[in-house]
Each structure stands twice: as C-alpha cells, then as structure tokens.
Amino acid sequence: MTIILHELVGADTSRPFSPHCWKTAMSLAHKGLPFERKQVCFTKVPEVEGGVSKTVPVIRDGSQVLSDSFLIAAYLDETYPDKPSLFGGEGGQAMARFVEAWSQSTLHAALNVIALQEIHDGLAPEDQAYFVHSREARLGKTFAEIAALRDAEIAGFSAKLTPLRVMLKSQPWIGGSSPLFADYIVFGALQWVRLVSTARLLEPGDAVTDWFERCLDLHDGLGRSAPAAG
C-alpha cells in the first residue's frame, strides 16, 4: 500500500520546501516504502486529512494518519521493523532528539531570518499575508525588522555548523557509518534554504558541504530532484 505524504509548497510546486517534510520524505525513502507526495500551501494545511494537524508533514498509511516528522519516523521504525532502521535502536532515537533540538534552536533560528523574504516572495498571493502575520507573531518582530537581520545571520551561519564539521572528521554521517534520521534532520534544514534562497551558506571543500552533497544523492537523488533556488 502506498503511503500518502502531505507536504508544503509555495507557488513553484517543483520545490517542496518544508524542512520537516523533507525529513519525512527521506525517512520514507530510507525505509524503502512507496509513497505519493501530495502538495499543499500554507492556507490549505488545516484542510489536510480532515484538519488533523495545523502543520505538515502529515502521512496516511492505510487507516493510520500521523503528523510531526519525529513521531512519523518513530512510527515507521515500529511499524516496519524489517526495513532499514531510522534510529538504530533506542540510543539512536534519543540522540536524534538532541540533534533535532540543536537544529531547530540554532540552524532554524538563523534560517528563518535568512530565507524570510525569499519564502514570502515565493508564495502564492493568498499565502503571503498569512506568512507575514504568522512569522511576526512567532519571532516577536515586524517583518521588516526580521529581514534587516539577514546579512548578520548569513555572516555567522558557518560557525553554527562547527559541531557537525568537527564530527565529520571522524565519521561520514551523523548516524555513523551510514545515514540515520539524525542526518535527515540537519539535511532538512539545509535543503530548506537550498530550495528557497539564493544565499550561499556552504563553501566548496567544507566537510559539511561534502556531507550535504552525499545527502542529496541518497535514495536515487531524492533531494537533488528538487531544483535549487536561483
């Protein structure tokens, strides 16, 4: 049975840009499970699967409907234990919780600012007003005030990747010898900005850049199948 993945898009449907939806897409591919991608814009998310969630990703697996990328990954590992594991055990799942906390508090915090205006400009008109209101409410600043911080966030972004850069000196993946859900967490963040922003945050020859390129090639180039912005 094909799993349905509801994922976020803007006006350009070739670039589904949500980092959380990318975590789920990579998870499904990692497990080798067939899935169909159904695209939804911001203002239509409340209509997905009868309003089960205020956010995507949402998946339908037969009669099961789930939201939240981490809970989806845990469900997939539990439901399909014969397929490659996303966590490699209880310790791996606990480690992924730390990676997610670091990614969202450090990387997402910067990327929300860096890509703000470009995400807005890439939305359909009916979604732009929603986006401005929701981001101002979330970040506690006006849209103009947030956008004014962009250059400083770009300048400081490479340093935020230092923990990953140092780790990659001793192993090729966050998961160790092969990728796990923890890799997809950080990949989702960097894929997000790759798809929506012209900002170039990764330098050639950097260990993080090489890791990201390997992630793009995973699962028959699933990540690379969406064209970069610009």
Secondary structure, DSSP 8 states (H G I E B T S, - for coil): --EEEEEE--S-TT----HHHHHHHHHHHHHT--EEEEEE-GGGGGGGGGT--SSS-EEEETTEEEESHHHHHHHHHHH-TTS--SSSSHHHHHHHHHHHHHIIIIIHHHHHHHTHHHHHHTS-HHHHHHHHHHHHHHHTS-HHHHHTTHHHHHHHHHHHTHHHHHHTTT-SBTTBSS--HHHHHHHHHHHHHHHH-------TT-HHHHHHHHHHHHHHHTGGGS----
